[in-house]
Amino acid sequence: MTTVQIEIPDQKVATYKICAQARGLTVEQWFLQLAEQSAPTPVVEADRSEDGSNLDSRPISEVIAEIMKDVPREAFESLPKDGASQVDHYVYGLPKRY
């Protein structure tokens, strides 16, 4: 295992701690999770189309429908109604803006 050190401005540390704690994580665990989520996924040859590209040529609505087909209705009903306007609150744990 390799250790990586990063310098974080003091004024950002409190915000990062809040974001991590909102997820039940340490700052280190939260950064690792963010890094893993944003790391590029290797392209597998089987994922390539006939022309050699790895892009899906279907309309995005079809791709989303396929991904979401197994999500139970209750999951959608439990989503907050103000999710778009309060995204920073729900994603990063910041206070709601009014």
Secondary structure, 3 states (H helix, E strand, C coil): CCCCCCCCCHHHHHHHHHHHHHCCCCHHHHHHHHHHHHCCCCCCHHHCCCCCCCCCCCCHHHHHHHHHCCCCHHHHHCCCCCCCCCHHHHHHCCCCCC
